[in-house]
């Protein structure tokens, strides 16, 4: 039963990374496998590592972080989403744009923003005495696969539908940020 529960946890935690990766594929349709792997690894390391960190820190610290984790995720995703939208508009107007979501600073920001919930999951897993390394491996592995598939889907969508979808990618990031904020602020998530 523990494996099935962990698989569902891994699937749930990888959804945000999948959506972010679709946005990255939309923003960089020229991404190749060699460029996608480090990005997916960053996402996987954050998603798989944050539960371990949460497990190690304990519940007291989790309650303190829980008071503002949704704000941090919201602002990080909002900033990256707005940047993607403005870059898309600037590209349409013929301006040169330097933003690349696959660069380390952006990948780290996106990895952190999408994995804050995984920190809280780590606290929960500690309470029910789940083997944290097994959970981290499943969560990280699932996130890696979701990120790779998301970038491929985003890349193929741009090739099929054009660069205007980069605006959609930015909107997706902003909506994920709002979703995290609303869930934590109003729905008790």
N, C-alpha and C positions, 0 to 999 in steps of 0.2 A: 504493500500500500504506500509506503514511503516514497518509492520511486515514482509512482503515478502522481502523487502530490507534488513532488519536486519537478516533474516534467511540466505540470500545469503552471507552477510558479515560474519556471524558466520561460515558458511560452508567454505568460503575462508580462514578465519584465522585458522581454525582447520586442514587444510591440512598438514601444517608443523608438527604440533603436532602428527598427525596420522602417518606420515612417521617416525618421531623420535621414536614413540612408537613401530612401527614395528621393528625398529632397536633394541630397548630394549628387545623386546620379542625374537629376534634372539640371542642377547647376553646372555640372562637369560631364557632359555626354561623351567627352573624349577619354574618360577614365578607363584605364586598362586594368587587367587582373593584378599586375604588379603594384599599381597604385592603390587598388581597392583593399588588398590584403592588410597593409599597415593600418588603414582606417578601421577596418573591421576588427582588427586585433585591439586597437585602442578602445573601441566600443565594448568588446568582449571583456577586456581586462577591467574596465570600470564596472560593468554589470556583474562580473564574477567576483571582483575584489571588494566591492562595497558591502556585500553581505558578510564577508569575512571581517571587514573593519567594524561593521555594526555588531557582529557577534562578539568581537573582542572588547569593544567599548562598553557594552552593557546597557541595560534598560534606562538607567538614570540619565545618561548622556543622550540617549535616543529621544527621550521626552523633551529635552532642551532643544535638540536639533529639529524635532518635529514641529516646534513653534514657528520656524522660519524656513524650513526646507522647500516648501511650495513657493515662497517668494523668490528664493534663489533660482530655482528651476524656471519659474515664470520669466524673470528678467533676462536670464541667459538665452532662453529660446526666443523671447521677444526680440532681443537685440540681433541675434543671428538671422531670424526671419525677416526683420525689417531691412537688414543689410542685403539679403538675397533679393528682395523685391526692388530696392533702389538700384542695385547693380543691374538687374534685368532691364529696368527702365532706361538706365544709362547706356546699356548695350544697344538697346533699340534705337537710341538717339545717336549712335555711332561713337560713343565715348569708349575709351579703353578702361577695362575694369580689372583690378588686381585681386579681388577676393577669391579665394580658393578654399572651399570647405574641407578639402583633403589635406591642407597644410596642418602641421602639428598643433599650432596654437588653436586653430578652429576645431580640429578633431578632439583635442583635450577639453575644450569648452563644451562641445556637444556631448562628449562622453560623460563629463561631470553632470551636465544638466539632465541627461536622461537616466542617470543611475542613482540619483538621490533617494528615490523610493527603495532601491535595492539595499541601501544602508538600513532603512527601517525594517525591511524583510529580514535582514541579518539578525536584528535584535529579536524578532519574533521566532526565528529558527532556533536561537539560543534558548529561548524559554521552553520550547517543546523538545529540546535535546536532539535536534536533527544533526547528523554528521555534517559539519559545515563545509568540509572539503569536497564531499560528494555534491552538495548543493552548488558550491561555487563552480565546479567543473561543468555541471549541467547548465547552469545559468550562463556562464561564459561561452560554452560551446553553442548553445542555442542562439545566443546573441550574435556570435560570429556568423553563423549560417544566415540568420535573419538580415544582418547588415549586408552581407554579400548579395543575397537575393534582392534586397531593397535597392542597392546601387544598380544592379543589372536591370531591374524593372524601371527605375528612373531613367537610366541611360537609353533603354529601348523606347521609352515613351517620348523622350525628346527627339530621338531620331525619327520617330513616326509622326509626332505632332508639332514639332518645332520648339524654339527656345522660349516661347511665351509660357511654357509650363514651369519655368524657373520661378515665376511669380506664384504659381500654385504651390511649389515647394516651400517658398517663404511663408505663404499663408498656412501651410500644414504645420510648420514649426511654431508659428504663433498660436495656432489652435491647440497644439499639444501643450504649450505653455499655459494657455487659458484653461484647458481641461485639468491639468495638474493643480492649478490655483483653485479653481472652483471645487474640485473634488476634496481638497484639503481644507479649504476655507469654509465651505458651506455644507458639504456632504459628509464631513467627518472622516475622509479617506486618509 
